[in-house]
Amino acid sequence: MSTLLENDQAESISTPARRLQATMAAARLSFTWFGVRKSLSTRQRDQAADSFGAEGKFLSAGKKLLDTSHPAFRAVTAIRGQAIHFWKGMSLPFPEPGVRLIRQDAITHFDERIAQFQEDLGDAVVELEGRYDELRQAARERLGELYSAEDYPPTVVGMFEIDHDYPSVEPPHYLRQLCPELYEHECQRMQARFDDAVQLAEQAFFSELTHLVDHLTDRLSGQSDGKPKVFRDTAVTNLTEFFERFRLLNIRSSPQLDELVQRAQEIVVGVSPQQLRDSTNVRQQISAQLGAVQASLDGLLIDRPRRNILRRPR
């Protein structure tokens, strides 16, 4: 009952920026990660420069401490990629480095999933620790005289971590009493940040929809050696996943974008990848309909040029 009330209240908030402030929370994902690349020492750089007849100070060179293609190391880095993909998939961009906006009612789910990623990472690091001596020995053989035992910690346990927090994106309340003018200034500054966040959300949705529609249209209408192009299931499933994410995160700031998403969804709803492979008629029909959406997206791109918002000074 309370969730319905909160949704009704959110609907009644006049502007998209204020809806963002009322319904979203800032979430930051951070990593501690063992660096596998190290610059050469001055002596080593000079030696490398000599072989090319160059001066060491004009040469930049480094060495790779571990084989990152090793399955044990790849398993560790894969979890970082999965965590980032999850975080970005359930959030909207915000014009502060490393910060994104998630729905307040999704915080518990976000906490639980990050905790699972942390557990998975711990298990993967234990596996990597079991192969650490092997990886160091391989590095010793590959690096030759560039190998230095001092570059390697005694253990990799504790060298890889995932963390998250919820930084405040509101002015501190104590300023209201201490300095009302400064508090008002901070309120205006944060309001401008959320105005920018609305623009970033529109740009992100627009860019993703354009990419997905362009890709599927190309797969359906294009030919290779006189035959229809082969396309993966993801050409369709990625689009349907976008529709669901748009439904959950849409802030209703752009009627034109809302209409185009609705049109694209109606075109592909109930259509399976296998149907598109098996039926030329279905493939041609979907391609023509998506082509019209594609043209509308191109027109919207011309009318709404991308703004440079991220990291803009205030």
Steps between C-alpha positions, in 0.01 A plus 500: 500500500779741589678427169187594305472820701864583432449437128194725495698771675785461252255532209375827643849658514509756224843469336713198399794635702290518815365152435858379486578665832189357662530140380869430439810453714864550405700176491875468452692185416873488574779246464831416658700328226851364476678689221669262259698764311802683632725765347860410438761647731719782366787256448282250317349774283848626408606149406193460279564839340860406416380216281315754286766770518258722693515702821338337800311810610314502168392137533199366690509131579342255739474133583211264557535326835254214448340319209147647509382244243547219752159344583541565874568869441224530241253354748583784741470777242175351366332562834598866491346527154181330617469736797545808280248367247245438777555844656462682169207285392285605796604864520504833323806721439575793728742788425743404777788260422429148625144577615175367351136519609300194601139475606457531875279189505783304333764569768442170683535302177812698411655427841426129469646468151817691586541277805477199268760649267727556800462137601562377145807721476637362826463145368668591169790669679555185708524304176742757362710476816538128434657580161695806613838328528451354154417842357803660665729230367361550150559875537858438611562299182330752271643819651858380537714775651194725535355266761514630858361310799426835664226565244294213639311499833539180702132419441220624276240446771373845594632655178162483322187644657161637400333767712199729468348795681224756467653849486279793586382711208305740719624810684586431868203600716717674758570773245136607517557638850867594478494677167163524323650674196760228449232234552285660229800518268569128555135417438517680167828331410361153571181579314713587199679166539169316485396705197821377338422145613170517313686594181754222555222245549332608177829482313580155639157357413502663158851375415426145614169479315659639184784247518267205562253596225781570252662165576182295469393684183841437344482132589149466353539703183864441410645214301830317495598307185142530374351347812333665801748597767527265796412663829520385859205474737644798689406729210141452618541418869718804566220716362235337719727538804533869414122538502480357850781722627337803339171414669669486841724806463314730263448844652248610235703802397471454122162420341673446164733238645213333688305474175792352306569241770132405498499466121813284499362280775170444317691397189709224660267382778430129463755459219767240569848490345416165341193646327720767344741236378229272358264749333606741229164677519527557875858617461405750228198628694695557822787657307270749326325597824827542688634703208225757567601514867862532393415802283315663790796441729730662243271802490493523878880487503514805271252690716666410829881527472701338777591731785835494674392448861732255674766657722387847401629754752253678723 
